[in-house]
């Protein structure tokens, strides 16, 4: 749950949104392009002091998948 709130806060700050759930898909956010995706991943890696494999980064299409990725590194 702690990770959920932190991921959502980072996402909302980056995309200037106000979502309250991690049930967000890239297709719902027009500005969530490959560059913003990379920026989000970098911010999460720095925040949680973790790193992801490139193949895992590319495979993520929504915040629930990103949460699973973050959780797998805790």
C-alpha positions in Angstrom: 0.0 0.0 0.0 2.8 2.4 0.8 4.3 1.8 -2.6 0.9 2.4 -4.2 0.7 5.9 -2.7 4.3 6.7 -3.6 3.9 5.4 -7.2 0.7 7.4 -7.6 2.2 10.5 -6.2 5.2 10.4 -8.6 2.8 9.6 -11.5 0.5 12.5 -10.7 3.3 14.9 -10.3 4.9 13.9 -13.6 1.7 13.9 -15.6 0.0 16.7 -13.7 -3.0 14.6 -13.0 -5.0 13.7 -9.9 -5.7 10.0 -10.1 -6.5 8.1 -6.9 -6.0 4.6 -8.2 -3.3 2.6 -9.9 -5.8 1.3 -12.4 -4.4 3.6 -15.2 -3.4 2.4 -18.6 -1.1 4.2 -21.0 -3.9 4.5 -23.5 -5.9 6.7 -21.1 -3.2 9.4 -20.9 -2.3 11.0 -24.3 0.9 12.5 -23.0 2.1 9.1 -21.7 4.5 8.5 -24.6 7.8 6.6 -24.7 9.7 9.6 -23.4 7.3 10.2 -20.4 7.4 6.4 -19.8 11.2 6.5 -19.5 11.0 9.6 -17.3 8.5 7.8 -15.0 10.6 4.7 -14.8 13.8 6.8 -14.0 11.9 8.7 -11.2 10.6 5.5 -9.7 14.1 3.8 -9.8 15.6 6.8 -8.1 12.8 7.1 -5.5 12.9 3.4 -4.5 16.7 3.0 -5.1 16.1 0.1 -7.4 16.7 -0.8 -11.1 14.8 -2.6 -13.7 15.8 -4.7 -16.7 15.1 -3.0 -20.1 12.8 -5.8 -21.2 10.7 -5.3 -18.0 10.4 -1.6 -18.6 9.3 -2.1 -22.2 6.7 -4.7 -21.1 4.9 -2.4 -18.7 1.7 -0.8 -20.1 -0.1 0.4 -17.0 0.5 1.4 -13.4 -0.5 -1.9 -12.0 2.2 -3.6 -14.0 4.7 -0.9 -12.9 3.6 -1.6 -9.2 4.3 -5.3 -9.7 7.7 -4.4 -11.1 8.5 -2.1 -8.2 7.2 -4.8 -5.7 9.4 -7.4 -7.3 12.5 -5.4 -6.4 11.6 -4.7 -2.8 
